[in-house]
Amino acid sequence: MDASPAFPGLMVAGVPVEFGIFALTLLGVALFHRRTLTVALCGLGTLVVYKLAFSVFGHAHQPGVGGLVHHLGAEWVTLANLFGLLTGFALLASAFERSHAPAMLPRFLPNDWKGGFVLLLLVFVLSSFLDNIAAAMIGGTIAAVVYQKRVHIGYLAGIVAASNAGGAGSVVGDTTTTMMWIRGASPLDVVHAYVGAGAAVLIVAFIAARQQQAHQPIQKDAPAGMHLDLAQLGIVALILAFAIGMNVLLNTVLASSWRADIGDLFPWIGGAVWLAILISVPLRRPDWSLMPGAVKGSIFLLSLVLCASMMPVEKLPAPSWQTACGLGFVSAVFDNIPLTALAIAQDNYDWGVLAYAVGFGGSMVWFGSSAGVALSNTFPEAKSVGAWLRHGWHVSLAYVVGCVALVFLMGWHPQPLRPATQQPASVSHPAP
């Protein structure tokens, strides 16, 4: 082992030890999927101890306890927002199920495999204006009802892929695209991600729906005497309105009239979700029994996110379409939020290609996106990397097809981030 003066910390064969610790943590998650929380916490603890002894924290490269405290201070808003969204949307999905709307939906879906196909497209559309976690949870709730809780893992992978694809071209549909928007990208700079995402979701929806129909056919008849609980639907609408409203408010009015970094000061979106939940308590009591499982799943995800944020990711290759598409495979096992932050720091990406890659790419492994982690809390059988890859193979195929469609049809158009008041200054390159 040796230490590089340009990059503090120990190196093995030219690779920082941090990457090895994180890789072993992810391998442990893959192999011991019944002990994922324990593995993630052990990996996080090992990484923190190593960095305290041999390396530095954050972009400021601060050592010791002071560096750790500074790093946690920079990351706590992201972590708290994710915690609030993951736990809050677990209650949202429960309220939606208790409204009886999922049980009544089958009468509006087509018969046979086409019903599953349409349901995945619905998740795709929902995610374009909702958070992808909410879209995945709603899709999972409906699938559990229409398939009598016998949901194929390949179809679960399809739900996650559809939710991530739907958020890829919308600045309010995914945390990564919202980050680009805050830093100066126009909504039009990411919308062409839907060229790749649309191609990918059609492939996934077709194959996953056929898998599910062979595993458990769709049930077309709602139970007799079933009626909508409008109060529960109102709670769902209230939670979503608070989440979307706060997201839009932060990135428009408050960011322009108060301070641009207001979103970094407090977990506003996660807080808005929980405010809506608490307001709705007198109307209908939430299913608090879901909280232990939701909290456990959230802590697992946050452990991996925090590990990822401590990685020395400053030496990625220069921006190119090859780099952007390659990041999609990395995001399957490496949280897409720090990857996106690094790309923003590098600048001069084609933001639509990047949004598709880091958004849809995380669908290839169950813990590669927050939507996958949230859905696996409801369907624990999905917490197996081997089963996910074996039954959800179509997600990887669709990702490659989406990359080809996006880059060859739209080309590679890198442009620097800019203040919203400036005009776009794009540099176009033909498709390879």
Secondary structure as GFF3:
##gff-version 3
##sequence-region A 1 432
A	DSSP	beta_strand	2	4	.	.	.	ID=ss1
A	DSSP	beta_strand	7	12	.	.	.	ID=ss2
A	DSSP	beta_strand	15	16	.	.	.	ID=ss3
A	DSSP	alpha_helix	17	31	.	.	.	ID=ss4
A	DSSP	three_ten_helix	33	35	.	.	.	ID=ss5
A	DSSP	alpha_helix	36	54	.	.	.	ID=ss6
A	DSSP	beta_strand	56	57	.	.	.	ID=ss7
A	DSSP	beta_strand	62	63	.	.	.	ID=ss8
A	DSSP	alpha_helix	64	98	.	.	.	ID=ss9
A	DSSP	alpha_helix	101	104	.	.	.	ID=ss10
A	DSSP	three_ten_helix	105	108	.	.	.	ID=ss11
A	DSSP	alpha_helix	112	127	.	.	.	ID=ss12
A	DSSP	alpha_helix	132	146	.	.	.	ID=ss13
A	DSSP	alpha_helix	153	168	.	.	.	ID=ss14
A	DSSP	alpha_helix	175	182	.	.	.	ID=ss15
A	DSSP	three_ten_helix	187	189	.	.	.	ID=ss16
A	DSSP	alpha_helix	193	215	.	.	.	ID=ss17
A	DSSP	alpha_helix	230	249	.	.	.	ID=ss18
A	DSSP	pi_helix	250	254	.	.	.	ID=ss19
A	DSSP	alpha_helix	255	257	.	.	.	ID=ss20
A	DSSP	three_ten_helix	262	264	.	.	.	ID=ss21
A	DSSP	alpha_helix	268	280	.	.	.	ID=ss22
A	DSSP	three_ten_helix	288	290	.	.	.	ID=ss23
A	DSSP	alpha_helix	291	309	.	.	.	ID=ss24
A	DSSP	alpha_helix	321	331	.	.	.	ID=ss25
A	DSSP	alpha_helix	336	346	.	.	.	ID=ss26
A	DSSP	alpha_helix	351	360	.	.	.	ID=ss27
A	DSSP	three_ten_helix	361	364	.	.	.	ID=ss28
A	DSSP	alpha_helix	370	378	.	.	.	ID=ss29
A	DSSP	three_ten_helix	380	382	.	.	.	ID=ss30
A	DSSP	alpha_helix	385	391	.	.	.	ID=ss31
A	DSSP	alpha_helix	393	410	.	.	.	ID=ss32
###
